[in-house]
Amino acid sequence: MDEKVYISTKSKKLDFLLCLFFGVFGIHRFYEGKIITGVLYLVTLGFLGWGILMDLMQIILGCRLDKQKLLIGNRHTDNGKNLKILSIIVATILWLLIVFLVVRYITDMPMVKENYYNEVNAAAKLEKKYTQLGEYKVHFVEFDSQEKLYAQYKVWYPSVLKQSNSVKLPIVIIANGTGVPFSKFSPIFEHLASWGFVVVGNDDDASWTGLSSSKSLTFILRLNEDSKSLFYHKLDVKNIGISGHSQGGVGAINATTAFPNSNRYTSIYTASATSLELANALKWKYDVTKVNIPYFMVAGTGDIDGKTITPLASLNKNFDRLNKKVPAVMARRKKADHGEMLTYADGYMTAWFRYTLMNDKEASIVFSGQHAEIAENSTNWQDVRIQNMH
């Protein structure tokens, strides 16, 4: 004989819609008469979505009960444990899948967006000039790295390289910050290339050793000697710079000091390079006393840089440890923190490489002379120190 089932007066359709659209506020549970769990859903966003999925599954599978444990919208007796267990399993699988997709989406999001240079507050004349795009249209080409450390190289280059066989363009290698392959800050590469540089990136997310940068340099120099390459004899191999942000700053220092091809570099720039103390704790060894090329080091004044990754004391210590004969500039960007240094200092990074790799006389005014622009640009910069710049 069939067991008699009492049906709730609550509407299954309405319960489903309330759960689907307002479950994060626990509205469907209030509707079901479950005030306490409704409040819990309200303060936990529906148990971070997992509870909402479980409730939806129960409504769909026909085992949802109201406050009085009456079935909502069903007229069969199978409202038992099997369906509830199934709802929990399905909800958990869906929740884990959603979390995975969300995390993947967030981690794949670029750190630097297109046209970022239009939003950077550049205060001084040359800072404004070099923050904007340069005169060249930019193309890029990707290569399989055939390395175990990373999968790809990507090279950005000015359009003039395709149009002329007599061109000689300087090179800039860029070392990545922690977990930041070239795909996350590609607009920086494009911006630099628009000013006449061939810019090389890789997707190494552990760049501190400098090894991936050293390999990138070897790779682009090999292309310069390859008669089948677009870059054949079009690179100015006597003017090679390297740039690195955060962990990449450590990588840039090591690339210029610890490898057989370190002597090929002629200029270095680091933004928010990991402090010596923190780097030692992470076993990321580096030694700025070995740097013997023009060096421009910057950091932000925000809490992450100022208190943890690149404090002023650490920046000063590294500057003081440089050989006194090395041309060098140190500065901190006001109202900018660690991640923002990728974009907020980009104008002066561009000016630095224009000066040190292209002998751009106008760009030199930023860093040298009695009225060096960076020293007088108090709107955006502070703690400026200049050594041996002529």
C-alpha positions as CSV (number, residue, x, y, z in Angstrom):
1,M,0.0,0.0,0.0
2,D,1.5,3.4,-1.0
3,E,2.6,5.7,1.8
4,K,0.5,8.8,2.1
5,V,2.5,11.9,1.2
6,Y,1.6,15.4,2.3
7,I,2.4,18.1,-0.2
8,S,3.5,21.6,0.8
9,T,1.5,24.6,-0.2
10,K,4.7,26.2,-1.4
11,S,5.1,26.6,-5.2
12,K,7.9,24.5,-6.7
13,K,8.2,27.0,-9.6
14,L,8.4,30.0,-7.4
15,D,10.8,28.2,-5.0
16,F,13.1,27.4,-8.0
17,L,13.0,31.0,-9.3
18,L,13.7,32.5,-5.9
19,C,16.6,30.1,-5.4
20,L,18.0,30.7,-8.9
21,F,17.9,34.5,-8.9
22,F,18.0,35.4,-5.2
23,G,19.5,32.3,-3.6
24,V,22.6,34.3,-2.6
25,F,20.3,36.3,-0.2
26,G,18.6,33.2,1.1
27,I,15.2,34.4,-0.2
28,H,14.0,30.9,-1.2
29,R,14.8,29.6,2.3
30,F,12.8,32.4,3.9
31,Y,10.0,31.4,1.5
32,E,10.2,27.8,2.6
33,G,9.9,29.0,6.2
34,K,13.6,28.3,7.1
35,I,14.5,31.6,8.7
36,I,17.7,30.5,10.5
37,T,19.3,29.0,7.4
38,G,18.0,31.9,5.3
39,V,20.0,34.3,7.5
40,L,23.0,32.0,7.2
41,Y,22.7,32.1,3.4
42,L,22.4,35.9,3.6
43,V,25.7,36.3,5.5
44,T,27.6,33.6,3.6
45,L,26.4,34.3,0.1
46,G,24.6,31.0,0.0
47,F,27.6,29.1,1.5
48,L,29.7,30.8,-1.3
49,G,27.3,29.4,-3.9
50,W,27.6,25.7,-3.0
51,G,24.4,25.8,-0.9
52,I,22.5,27.4,-3.7
53,L,23.5,24.7,-6.1
54,M,22.5,22.0,-3.7
55,D,19.1,23.5,-3.1
56,L,18.5,23.9,-6.9
57,M,19.4,20.3,-7.4
58,Q,16.9,19.2,-4.7
59,I,14.1,21.3,-6.2
60,I,14.9,19.9,-9.7
61,L,15.1,16.3,-8.5
62,G,11.9,16.7,-6.5
63,C,13.1,16.1,-3.0
64,R,12.9,19.6,-1.6
65,L,11.1,20.0,1.7
66,D,9.7,23.1,3.4
67,K,10.0,24.0,7.1
68,Q,7.4,21.4,8.1
69,K,9.3,18.7,6.0
70,L,6.5,18.6,3.4
71,L,7.5,18.0,-0.2
72,I,7.4,21.1,-2.4
73,G,5.5,20.5,-5.6
74,N,5.7,16.7,-5.8
75,R,3.2,13.9,-5.5
76,H,5.4,10.8,-5.2
77,T,6.8,9.1,-2.2
78,D,10.5,9.0,-3.2
79,N,11.7,12.1,-1.4
80,G,14.3,10.1,0.4
81,K,18.0,10.0,1.1
82,N,19.1,8.8,-2.4
83,L,17.9,11.9,-4.1
84,K,19.4,14.2,-1.4
85,I,22.7,12.4,-1.6
86,L,22.7,12.8,-5.4
87,S,21.9,16.5,-5.1
88,I,24.9,17.0,-2.8
89,I,27.2,15.1,-5.2
90,V,26.0,17.0,-8.3
91,A,26.1,20.4,-6.5
92,T,29.6,19.7,-5.2
93,I,30.9,18.8,-8.7
94,L,29.3,21.8,-10.3
95,W,30.6,24.1,-7.5
96,L,34.2,22.8,-7.9
97,L,33.9,23.2,-11.7
98,I,32.7,26.8,-11.3
99,V,35.5,27.6,-8.8
100,F,38.1,26.2,-11.2
101,L,36.8,28.3,-14.1
102,V,36.6,31.4,-12.0
103,V,40.1,31.0,-10.7
104,R,41.4,30.2,-14.2
105,Y,39.6,33.3,-15.6
106,I,41.1,35.5,-12.8
107,T,44.6,34.2,-13.2
108,D,44.4,34.6,-17.0
109,M,43.3,38.2,-16.8
110,P,45.9,40.6,-18.1
111,M,47.6,42.8,-15.5
112,V,47.9,45.6,-18.0
113,K,45.0,46.6,-20.2
114,E,45.1,48.0,-23.7
115,N,45.6,51.7,-24.0
116,Y,46.7,51.9,-20.4
117,Y,48.9,54.9,-21.3
118,N,45.9,57.1,-21.8
119,E,45.0,56.6,-18.1
120,V,48.5,57.1,-16.6
121,N,48.9,60.5,-14.9
122,A,52.0,61.8,-16.5
123,A,52.9,65.3,-15.2
124,A,56.1,66.5,-16.8
125,K,56.7,67.3,-20.5
126,L,58.9,64.3,-21.4
127,E,57.1,62.0,-19.0
128,K,53.9,62.7,-21.0
129,K,55.7,62.3,-24.3
130,Y,57.2,58.9,-23.6
131,T,54.2,57.6,-21.8
132,Q,52.2,57.8,-25.1
133,L,52.8,55.5,-28.1
134,G,55.7,56.1,-30.3
135,E,55.7,56.6,-34.0
136,Y,55.9,53.0,-35.2
137,K,53.1,50.6,-35.8
138,V,54.0,47.3,-34.1
139,H,53.9,43.7,-35.2
140,F,54.7,40.5,-33.3
141,V,55.8,37.0,-33.9
142,E,55.7,33.9,-31.6
143,F,58.1,31.0,-31.4
144,D,58.1,27.7,-29.6
145,S,61.0,27.9,-27.1
146,Q,62.0,24.2,-27.2
147,E,62.8,24.8,-23.5
148,K,61.7,22.9,-20.4
149,L,61.4,26.1,-18.4
150,Y,58.8,27.8,-20.6
151,A,56.9,27.2,-23.8
152,Q,57.2,30.4,-25.9
153,Y,59.0,33.4,-27.0
154,K,57.2,36.4,-28.3
155,V,58.9,39.2,-30.1
156,W,57.4,42.7,-30.8
157,Y,59.0,44.8,-33.4
158,P,58.4,48.2,-35.2
159,S,56.9,48.1,-38.7
160,V,60.0,49.7,-40.1
161,L,61.9,46.5,-39.6
162,K,59.8,44.9,-42.4
163,Q,60.1,48.0,-44.6
164,S,63.9,48.5,-44.6
165,N,66.9,46.3,-45.0
166,S,69.3,48.9,-43.6
167,V,67.6,49.4,-40.3
168,K,69.4,48.5,-37.0
169,L,67.1,48.4,-34.0
170,P,68.2,48.0,-30.4
171,I,66.9,45.0,-28.3
172,V,65.1,45.0,-25.0
173,I,64.6,41.7,-23.1
174,I,61.9,41.7,-20.5
175,A,62.0,39.5,-17.4
176,N,58.6,38.5,-15.9
177,G,57.3,39.1,-12.4
178,T,56.0,36.3,-10.3
179,G,53.3,34.4,-12.2
180,V,53.2,37.1,-14.9
181,P,54.1,35.8,-18.4
182,F,54.1,38.1,-21.4
183,S,50.4,37.5,-22.1
184,K,49.5,39.4,-18.9
185,F,51.3,42.6,-19.8
186,S,51.6,42.5,-23.5
187,P,50.7,46.2,-24.0
188,I,53.9,47.1,-22.2
189,F,55.9,45.3,-24.9
190,E,53.9,46.8,-27.7
191,H,54.4,50.3,-26.2
192,L,58.1,49.9,-26.0
193,A,58.3,48.5,-29.6
194,S,56.4,51.5,-30.8
195,W,59.4,53.6,-29.8
196,G,61.8,51.7,-32.0
197,F,62.9,48.7,-30.0
198,V,62.7,45.0,-30.7
199,V,61.2,43.6,-27.5
200,V,61.5,40.0,-26.4
201,G,59.4,38.2,-23.9
202,N,58.9,34.6,-22.7
203,D,56.3,32.9,-20.5
204,D,58.6,31.9,-17.7
205,D,56.9,32.5,-14.4
206,A,60.0,31.9,-12.3
207,S,62.4,34.4,-13.8
208,W,64.6,35.3,-10.8
209,T,67.6,33.3,-11.8
210,G,68.0,35.3,-15.0
211,L,68.3,32.0,-17.0
212,S,65.2,32.6,-19.1
213,S,66.4,36.1,-19.9
214,S,69.8,34.8,-20.8
215,K,68.2,32.2,-23.1
216,S,65.9,34.9,-24.6
217,L,69.0,37.0,-25.5
218,T,70.7,34.0,-27.1
219,F,67.6,33.3,-29.1
220,I,67.2,36.8,-30.5
221,L,70.9,37.1,-31.3
222,R,70.6,33.8,-33.2
223,L,67.7,35.1,-35.2
224,N,69.9,38.1,-36.1
225,E,72.4,35.7,-37.7
226,D,69.8,33.5,-39.4
227,S,69.5,34.5,-43.1
228,K,66.0,33.1,-43.2
229,S,64.8,35.2,-40.3
230,L,62.9,38.4,-40.4
231,F,65.5,39.9,-38.0
232,Y,68.5,38.9,-40.1
233,H,71.2,41.6,-39.6
234,K,68.5,44.1,-38.5
235,L,69.3,44.2,-34.8
236,D,71.7,46.6,-33.1
237,V,73.5,44.0,-31.1
238,K,75.7,46.7,-29.5
239,N,72.7,48.2,-27.7
240,I,70.8,45.7,-25.7
241,G,68.7,46.5,-22.6
242,I,66.8,44.4,-20.1
243,S,63.8,45.3,-18.0
244,G,62.3,43.4,-15.0
245,H,59.4,44.0,-12.6
246,S,59.3,42.5,-9.1
247,Q,60.9,39.0,-9.3
248,G,61.8,40.0,-12.8
249,G,63.9,42.8,-11.4
250,V,66.0,40.1,-9.6
251,G,66.1,38.2,-12.9
252,A,67.3,41.3,-14.8
253,I,70.1,41.8,-12.3
254,N,71.2,38.2,-12.5
255,A,70.9,38.2,-16.3
256,T,73.4,41.1,-16.5
257,T,75.8,39.7,-14.0
258,A,75.8,35.8,-13.8
259,F,75.9,34.4,-17.3
260,P,78.4,34.0,-20.2
261,N,76.3,36.5,-22.3
262,S,75.8,39.0,-19.4
263,N,78.4,41.3,-21.0
264,R,76.2,41.8,-24.0
265,Y,73.8,44.0,-22.1
266,T,74.4,47.7,-22.2
267,S,71.5,49.0,-20.0
268,I,69.2,47.8,-17.2
269,Y,65.9,48.9,-15.7
270,T,64.1,47.4,-12.7
271,A,60.8,48.3,-11.3
272,S,60.0,47.2,-7.7
273,A,62.8,44.6,-7.7
274,T,62.5,42.4,-4.6
275,S,64.5,43.8,-1.7
276,L,67.7,42.0,-0.9
277,E,66.4,40.9,2.5
278,L,63.2,39.4,1.1
279,A,65.1,37.9,-1.9
280,N,67.6,36.2,0.5
281,A,64.7,34.8,2.5
282,L,63.2,33.4,-0.8
283,K,66.7,32.2,-1.8
284,W,66.7,34.5,-4.8
285,K,70.3,35.5,-4.7
286,Y,71.5,38.6,-6.6
287,D,74.4,41.1,-6.3
288,V,74.1,44.6,-7.6
289,T,77.8,45.3,-7.0
290,K,78.5,43.3,-10.2
291,V,76.3,45.6,-12.3
292,N,78.6,47.6,-14.6
293,I,76.1,49.1,-17.0
294,P,73.8,52.2,-16.7
295,Y,71.1,51.3,-14.2
296,F,67.7,52.9,-13.6
297,M,65.8,51.5,-10.5
298,V,62.3,52.5,-9.4
299,A,59.7,51.5,-6.9
300,G,56.3,52.7,-5.7
301,T,55.4,54.4,-2.4
302,G,52.4,52.3,-1.7
303,D,52.2,49.9,1.2
304,I,53.2,46.7,-0.7
305,D,56.3,48.2,-2.2
306,G,57.0,50.7,0.6
307,K,56.7,48.2,3.5
308,T,57.3,44.8,2.0
309,I,58.8,44.2,-1.4
310,T,60.9,47.3,-2.2
311,P,61.1,49.6,0.9
312,L,63.0,52.8,0.5
313,A,65.8,51.6,2.8
314,S,66.3,48.6,0.5
315,L,66.3,50.7,-2.6
316,N,68.9,53.1,-1.1
317,K,71.0,50.1,0.0
318,N,71.1,48.7,-3.6
319,F,71.9,52.1,-5.0
320,D,74.7,52.6,-2.5
321,R,76.1,49.2,-3.4
322,L,76.5,50.1,-7.0
323,N,80.0,50.9,-8.4
324,K,80.4,54.7,-8.2
325,K,81.5,54.7,-11.8
326,V,78.2,53.2,-13.0
327,P,75.7,55.8,-14.3
328,A,72.6,55.3,-12.2
329,V,69.2,56.8,-11.3
330,M,66.9,55.9,-8.5
331,A,63.4,57.2,-7.9
332,R,60.1,56.3,-6.3
333,R,56.7,56.9,-8.0
334,K,54.2,58.7,-5.9
335,K,50.7,57.3,-5.5
336,A,51.7,53.9,-7.0
337,D,52.1,50.5,-5.5
338,H,53.7,47.3,-6.6
339,G,51.5,46.2,-9.6
340,E,51.0,49.7,-10.8
341,M,54.7,50.2,-11.4
342,L,54.3,48.3,-14.6
343,T,52.4,51.2,-16.1
344,Y,53.0,54.2,-14.0
345,A,56.8,54.2,-14.6
346,D,56.6,53.1,-18.2
347,G,57.1,56.5,-19.7
348,Y,60.4,57.0,-17.9
349,M,61.4,53.4,-18.6
350,T,60.9,54.2,-22.3
351,A,62.9,57.4,-22.0
352,W,65.7,55.5,-20.2
353,F,66.1,53.0,-23.0
354,R,65.8,55.7,-25.7
355,Y,68.7,57.5,-24.0
356,T,70.9,54.6,-23.1
357,L,70.3,52.5,-26.2
358,M,69.6,55.1,-28.9
359,N,71.4,58.1,-27.6
360,D,68.2,60.1,-27.8
361,K,69.3,63.6,-26.7
362,E,65.8,64.7,-25.7
363,A,65.3,61.6,-23.5
364,S,68.6,62.3,-21.8
365,I,67.1,65.4,-20.3
366,V,65.0,63.3,-18.1
367,F,68.0,61.9,-16.3
368,S,71.0,64.2,-16.7
369,G,72.0,67.8,-16.4
370,Q,71.3,70.4,-13.6
371,H,67.6,70.3,-14.3
372,A,67.0,66.6,-14.9
373,E,63.2,66.3,-15.4
374,I,62.8,63.3,-13.1
375,A,64.4,65.2,-10.2
376,E,62.1,68.2,-10.8
377,N,59.0,66.2,-11.4
378,S,57.8,66.4,-7.8
379,T,54.2,65.8,-8.8
380,N,54.9,62.1,-9.5
381,W,58.4,61.3,-8.2
382,Q,60.3,61.5,-5.0
383,D,63.5,60.1,-3.4
384,V,65.4,60.8,-6.6
385,R,69.1,60.0,-6.6
386,I,71.3,60.5,-9.7
387,Q,74.9,59.2,-10.0
388,N,77.5,59.8,-12.7
389,M,75.0,60.9,-15.3
390,H,76.5,63.2,-17.9
